[in-house]
Amino acid sequence: MIHLKGIEKTYPSRSGSNPVSALTEVDLEIKAGEIYGIIGRSGAGKSTLLRLVNGLEAPSSGEVWVDEKEISRLGEKDLRLARTKIGIIFQHFNLLWSRTVWENVAFSLEVAGKSKGEIREKVSELLERVGLMDRAHAYPSQLSGGQKQRVGIARALANNPKVLLCDEATSALDPETTASILQLLRDIHRDTGITTLLITHEMSVVKSICQQVAVMDGGRIIEQGRVADVFKNPTHPVTKQFVRQTENEEVADADTVGTVVHVRFRDFASAWKRLSEESTARGVHIRVLAGSIKPSEAWTFDLEGGRENVAQILDLLKETAVETEVIAGVQ
Ligand SMILES: Nc1ncnc2c1ncn2[C@@H]1O[C@H](COP(=O)(O)OP(=O)(O)OP(=O)(O)O)[C@@H](O)[C@H]1O
């Protein structure tokens, strides 16, 4: 769905010194339906990469393909059309402050030339989706950060995009609100299968929502793969640092912990039944990061909940599974 081939991006210098190389030899393929995370420190090149994907910037060389169109070569009219199929949410929401919640979401539908009836129906469906129907006539200044981001998400989805780009979408939010926004993005992905590309500097965000991840540093992709694999075997020092970041967060938060675990079952169906009953009873959220019903294949779960409760679910896994290996978080 999104394919970057041999990308180089150089900016002319701002002060007359050497040009700035923002991206070097970037190759990236994001398949339809994936949630893909790009993580990197400040200046790594994440925003530049995102701007290439929605055609706000052109690469100095290489190709950017989105939904089988070479974005970097489209004329203005075709690019505008292609952009309506790319929704984007921003760190600072970028809402229209003089318009209500309803009008913010309606705006991109008006621009796309939809009829009044279509707009009414779509806006109401979207506000219902993001849980903001009761705030439809409020102005952005009257909303909390999480509510503003919900408006941003509704607006991004207005034209039924095929791709959703999230630009540090939770970086301005507190941890609790971050969790609720990530949950909303997960639900939307589950219901629509929309291809989602998320850039962040927080490994906990990647761990909580992404299936695949690319780590960027100095304009290059230094490591990429399945999130579970990258967590298990980070090879580059920068990746190791990001993985440690989530472990430290877990230690810092004594009440809620997350643990990624590989498990192989003899009889998946009966093990899963017991596991889901026990985890519901203990308030532990189990998220499947990878797995298949083939008995020979291992599953990767992310267990999230109170420290004691997660430890109990881990004990249960060790008891019922043929093989259990904790790859991140509490043992
Ligand atoms: N318009 C521009 N003109 C000149 N240099 C730029 C421009 N935009 C970005 N850069 C440079 O390109 C490099 C990559 O920047 P980019 O904003 O893509 O990184 P980032 O990973 O998104 O960082 P941050 O999280 O701080 O935004 C940096 O060295 C930055 O200074």
The ligand as an SDF file (V2000), in Angstrom:
LIG
                    3D

 31 33  0  0  0  0  0  0  0  0999 V2000
   12.4770   22.3610    5.6490 N   0  0  0  0  0  0  0  0  0  0  0  0
   13.6870   21.9900    6.0950 C   0  0  0  0  0  0  0  0  0  0  0  0
   14.7900   22.6720    5.7250 N   0  0  0  0  0  0  0  0  0  0  0  0
   16.0390   22.3050    6.1390 C   0  0  0  0  0  0  0  0  0  0  0  0
   16.2670   21.2420    6.9380 N   0  0  0  0  0  0  0  0  0  0  0  0
   15.2060   20.5250    7.3410 C   0  0  0  0  0  0  0  0  0  0  0  0
   13.8620   20.8520    6.9520 C   0  0  0  0  0  0  0  0  0  0  0  0
   13.0010   19.9400    7.4970 N   0  0  0  0  0  0  0  0  0  0  0  0
   13.7790   19.0790    8.2090 C   0  0  0  0  0  0  0  0  0  0  0  0
   15.0910   19.4240    8.1120 N   0  0  0  0  0  0  0  0  0  0  0  0
   16.2380   18.6960    8.7240 C   0  0  0  0  0  0  0  0  0  0  0  0
   16.1300   17.3300    8.3060 O   0  0  0  0  0  0  0  0  0  0  0  0
   16.4830   16.4600    9.3760 C   0  0  0  0  0  0  0  0  0  0  0  0
   15.3250   15.5230    9.6730 C   0  0  0  0  0  0  0  0  0  0  0  0
   14.2380   16.2740   10.2190 O   0  0  0  0  0  0  0  0  0  0  0  0
   12.7990   15.6910   10.5500 P   0  0  0  0  0  0  0  0  0  0  0  0
   11.9530   16.8280   11.0200 O   0  0  0  0  0  0  0  0  0  0  0  0
   12.3120   14.8830    9.4230 O   0  0  0  0  0  0  0  0  0  0  0  0
   13.1480   14.7160   11.7660 O   0  0  0  0  0  0  0  0  0  0  0  0
   12.1840   14.1160   12.8780 P   0  0  0  0  0  0  0  0  0  0  0  0
   12.6830   12.7560   13.1550 O   0  0  0  0  0  0  0  0  0  0  0  0
   10.7760   14.2450   12.4660 O   0  0  0  0  0  0  0  0  0  0  0  0
   12.4630   15.0350   14.1190 O   0  0  0  0  0  0  0  0  0  0  0  0
   11.4220   15.8020   15.0850 P   0  0  0  0  0  0  0  0  0  0  0  0
   10.7430   14.7200   15.8640 O   0  0  0  0  0  0  0  0  0  0  0  0
   12.3050   16.6830   15.9170 O   0  0  0  0  0  0  0  0  0  0  0  0
   10.5070   16.5800   14.1780 O   0  0  0  0  0  0  0  0  0  0  0  0
   16.8610   17.3560   10.5490 C   0  0  0  0  0  0  0  0  0  0  0  0
   18.2630   17.5250   10.5360 O   0  0  0  0  0  0  0  0  0  0  0  0
   16.1670   18.6790   10.2330 C   0  0  0  0  0  0  0  0  0  0  0  0
   16.8450   19.7510   10.7990 O   0  0  0  0  0  0  0  0  0  0  0  0
  1  2  1  0
  2  3  1  0
  2  7  2  0
  3  4  2  0
  4  5  1  0
  5  6  2  0
  6  7  1  0
  6 10  1  0
  7  8  1  0
  8  9  2  0
  9 10  1  0
 10 11  1  0
 11 12  1  0
 11 30  1  0
 12 13  1  0
 13 14  1  0
 13 28  1  0
 14 15  1  0
 15 16  1  0
 16 17  2  0
 16 18  1  0
 16 19  1  0
 19 20  1  0
 20 21  2  0
 20 22  1  0
 20 23  1  0
 23 24  1  0
 24 25  2  0
 24 26  1  0
 24 27  1  0
 28 29  1  0
 28 30  1  0
 30 31  1  0
M  END
$$$$
